[in-house]
């Protein structure tokens, strides 16, 4: 459910943004529709959106195993990062756009998907690496910082790309650590021995009744929780 929500959110936002930019460049700027659609920027954007669509459809199937979901989770974020790197292939100005899109992707995943911090850090870093590689291999800016040498401008752009990638990875990892830890704490609070509390179904003067299930027997149960004040009152009587 978390993977489906994460991928659905990113797909709808990304694809909507793609349609908005496509309409703006063709209807307002007057660019050729086929030139825009077949260009690296549009193709990379569309491919990144498509990876989220595939993950959404896969995670929405109740029969999909946890192992398969984990594999698709890793594949989709790495593939999306690679597709966004394609956007920068012929345009160094798209490097910042790619970094921003990847940062939104990894942080959204860290917020919505329960994941160990180490896994989040690894997947986030792998999502940024393709953009770093394209930046180093393809782009040699000469007008980025007028008055400075081409070598300095190349170094500046490379370091800027690497540092933003490190920042995005760090933020995603810290976010994942906090949210993962909170989920673990909530899970511990809702466990009573071998029973896991699911939903409160009633309350009264003595306490509350919760729907629960046994972790080992995997069967439903009803748990009555007695308030401490009621126990003290009863023992006093």
C-alpha positions in Angstrom: 0.0 0.0 0.0 2.8 2.4 0.8 4.7 1.6 -2.4 1.4 2.1 -4.4 0.8 5.4 -2.7 4.4 6.6 -3.3 4.5 5.6 -7.0 1.0 6.8 -7.7 1.7 10.2 -6.2 5.0 10.6 -8.2 3.5 9.3 -11.4 0.5 11.7 -11.4 2.6 14.7 -10.5 5.4 13.8 -13.0 3.1 13.0 -15.9 0.9 16.0 -15.2 4.1 18.2 -15.2 5.1 16.5 -18.5 1.8 17.3 -20.2 2.0 20.9 -18.9 5.5 21.4 -20.3 4.6 19.7 -23.6 1.6 22.0 -24.0 3.6 25.1 -23.1 6.5 24.4 -25.5 4.2 23.5 -28.5 1.2 25.7 -28.0 2.8 28.8 -26.5 6.5 28.6 -27.6 5.6 27.2 -31.0 8.1 24.4 -31.0 7.5 21.4 -33.2 5.5 18.7 -31.4 7.6 15.8 -32.7 10.9 17.6 -32.0 9.8 18.2 -28.4 8.4 14.7 -27.8 11.4 12.9 -29.4 14.0 15.1 -27.6 16.1 13.8 -24.7 14.3 16.0 -22.2 10.8 14.8 -23.0 11.9 11.2 -23.5 13.8 11.1 -20.2 10.9 12.7 -18.4 8.3 10.3 -19.9 10.5 7.2 -19.1 10.9 8.3 -15.5 7.1 8.7 -15.2 6.6 5.3 -16.8 8.8 3.6 -14.2 6.5 4.9 -11.4 3.5 3.8 -13.4 4.9 0.2 -13.6 5.6 0.2 -9.8 2.1 1.6 -9.1 0.5 -1.2 -11.1 2.7 -3.9 -9.6 2.2 -2.7 -6.0 -1.5 -2.5 -6.4 -1.8 -6.2 -7.0 -2.5 -8.0 -3.7 -0.9 -11.2 -5.0 2.6 -9.6 -5.4 5.1 -11.0 -2.9 7.2 -8.8 -0.6 10.4 -10.0 -2.3 9.0 -8.9 -5.7 7.9 -5.6 -4.3 11.3 -5.0 -2.9 13.0 -5.7 -6.2 10.6 -3.4 -8.1 11.1 -0.7 -5.5 14.9 -0.8 -6.1 14.6 -1.1 -9.8 12.1 1.8 -10.2 14.1 4.4 -8.3 17.3 3.5 -10.0 15.6 3.4 -13.4 13.9 6.7 -12.7 17.2 8.3 -11.8 18.8 7.0 -15.0 15.9 8.3 -17.1 16.1 11.7 -15.5 19.8 11.7 -16.3 18.9 11.3 -20.0 17.2 14.7 -19.8 20.7 16.3 -19.3 22.3 14.5 -22.2 22.4 17.5 -24.6 21.6 20.3 -22.2 23.7 21.2 -19.2 20.9 23.5 -18.0 18.8 20.4 -17.3 21.3 19.1 -14.7 19.7 21.2 -11.9 16.2 20.1 -13.0 17.3 16.5 -12.9 18.8 16.9 -9.4 15.6 18.5 -8.1 13.4 15.8 -9.6 15.5 13.0 -8.1 15.6 14.8 -4.7 11.8 14.9 -4.7 11.7 11.3 -5.6 14.0 9.9 -2.9 12.5 12.1 -0.2 9.0 11.2 -1.1 10.0 7.5 -0.9 11.7 8.1 2.4 8.5 9.6 3.8 5.9 7.2 2.5 7.7 3.8 2.2 9.0 1.9 5.3 12.6 1.3 4.6 15.8 0.7 6.6 18.0 3.8 6.5 20.9 1.8 4.9 18.7 0.7 2.1 17.4 4.2 1.6 20.9 5.6 1.5 22.0 3.0 -1.1 19.0 3.4 -3.4 19.1 7.2 -3.2 22.8 7.4 -4.0 22.3 5.0 -7.0 19.5 7.3 -8.3 21.8 10.3 -8.3 24.9 8.6 -9.8 23.7 8.5 -13.5 23.2 12.3 -13.5 26.7 12.8 -12.0 28.2 10.5 -14.7 26.5 12.4 -17.5 27.6 15.7 -16.0 31.2 14.6 -15.9 31.3 12.9 -19.2 29.2 15.1 -21.4 29.3 18.7 -20.2 32.1 21.2 -20.3 30.6 24.6 -19.6 32.2 27.8 -20.9 29.6 30.4 -20.1 28.5 29.2 -16.7 30.8 31.6 -14.9 32.0 34.3 -17.3 35.6 35.4 -16.7 36.7 32.1 -15.3 38.6 29.4 -17.1 36.8 26.4 -18.7 38.6 24.1 -16.3 37.3 26.0 -13.3 33.8 26.1 -14.6 33.9 22.3 -15.2 35.1 21.7 -11.7 32.4 24.1 -10.3 29.6 22.3 -12.1 30.8 18.8 -11.2 31.2 19.7 -7.5 27.9 21.4 -7.4 26.2 18.3 -8.9 28.0 16.0 -6.5 27.2 18.1 -3.4 23.5 18.4 -4.3 23.4 14.7 -4.8 25.0 14.1 -1.4 22.6 16.5 0.2 19.6 14.8 -1.4 20.8 11.4 -0.3 21.5 12.6 3.3 18.1 14.2 3.6 16.4 11.0 2.4 18.4 8.8 4.7 17.7 11.0 7.8 14.0 11.1 6.9 13.9 7.4 6.5 15.6 6.8 9.8 13.2 9.0 11.6 10.0 7.6 10.0 11.2 4.0 10.2 12.0 4.4 13.8 8.6 6.0 14.6 6.9 3.1 12.8 8.9 0.6 14.9 7.9 2.4 18.0 4.2 2.4 17.0 4.4 -1.3 16.2 5.9 -2.0 19.7 3.2 0.0 21.4 0.4 -1.9 19.7 1.8 -5.3 20.6 0.6 -7.2 23.7 2.6 -10.4 23.9 1.7 -12.4 20.8 -1.2 -10.2 19.9 -1.1 -7.1 17.7 -3.8 -4.4 18.3 -5.5 -3.2 15.1 -8.5 -1.1 15.8 -10.6 0.0 18.8 -14.1 -1.3 18.5 -15.6 -0.2 21.8 -15.1 1.3 25.2 -16.8 1.4 28.5 -16.4 2.2 32.2 -13.8 -0.5 32.8 -11.7 -0.1 29.7 -11.6 -0.6 25.9 -12.1 -3.5 23.5 -9.8 -3.8 20.5 -9.8 -5.9 17.5 -6.5 -7.8 17.3 -4.8 -10.8 15.7 -2.4 -13.4 17.0 1.0 -13.1 15.3 1.8 -16.9 15.2 -1.7 -18.4 14.9 -2.8 -15.7 12.5 -6.3 -15.6 13.8 -8.6 -12.7 14.7 -9.3 -11.9 18.4 -10.9 -9.4 20.6 -8.7 -7.9 23.4 -10.2 -6.1 26.4 -7.9 -3.6 28.0 -8.7 -2.7 31.6 -8.0 0.9 32.7 -5.5 1.1 35.6 -7.9 3.3 37.7 -10.5 0.5 37.4 -8.1 -2.1 38.7 -7.1 0.2 41.6 -10.7 0.8 42.5 -11.5 -2.9 42.4 -8.6 -3.8 44.6 -9.5 -1.1 47.1 -13.0 -2.5 47.4 
